[in-house]
């Protein structure tokens, strides 16, 4: 099992990147850079490439609406070049509120777009001359108004012609797609105790169609990491995040995270969280998050408990443990967990 950490993107990006770079010597294998509707991730990933030597650098995620498939492939190839072959491309659909509200794009055909991005990226990195007609037309044909476009191939020679692609997915159809065509899977709010019940069938169905040349599906999941007697307080740090996603990331009936927590067996709690959050009662929404769920989402507690949690994630199929160290000495936490893996 490998060890990674998400970059803290709600603070000064240079400070966050410098802190992540400092964890490289502690044994961190990779860092994941989010984007949402904050700072763009490629700029920060480029800075990380200059600040590190060994650690891989991944996007988590680039959404498949706001950039063309060719630009996504170019971005990954550029990061791979300046990092010396350390890029990881995490892509996904994001959510309709961000896609339509921030990027001004219709939220349509999310799985088709993700599949197209992955397939075209791999062809572009192989420097194929690209002619493709699907959701995206390359080049734009005359019947759709195209006049001067011609099939092209990537101008530069990539460092690698196979950059690992990770798909962010939660629902059965998208998880099935990840298991079929992606190098790795990026779930969110991953409770390993429920993974087989919620995603087992989709993973099995996708794996049955998987090209053996891709190798086994890599799974990146984890949570807050803390060792000590104040586990409950640390887990409570997750309350605002869970409340935000379950309560506010989508309208009733159109919220992936609400559906996920409900599938874990917390439908009543999810309903309460959503009702409170949409009514503006954010603290009540946070209080409605079950303590049991927080424990499942985190690796926080006495050392023995945290070590057991690591094994629970491993047994659920996680191949890269993605943790956010909490406490005065994050490097010590990374070194300790690294020694268990």
Secondary structure, DSSP 8 states (H G I E B T S, - for coil): -EEEEE---SS-HHHHHHHHHHTTTTT--EEEE--TTSS-HHHHHHHHHHH-SS-EEEES-EESSSS-HHHHHHHHHHHHHHHTS-EEEEEE---HHHHHHTS------HHHHHHHHHHHHHHHHTT--B-EESSSEES--GGGT--S---B--SS--S-S---EEEE--SHHHHHHHHHH-SEEE-SS--GGGHHHHHHHHHHHHHHT--GGG-S-EEEE--EEEESS-HHHHHHTTHHHHHIIIIISS-TT--HHHHHHIIIIIHHHHHHHHHHHHTT-HHHHHHTS-HHHHHHH-EEESHHHHHHHHHHHHHTT-SEEE-EE-SS-HHHHHHHHHHH-
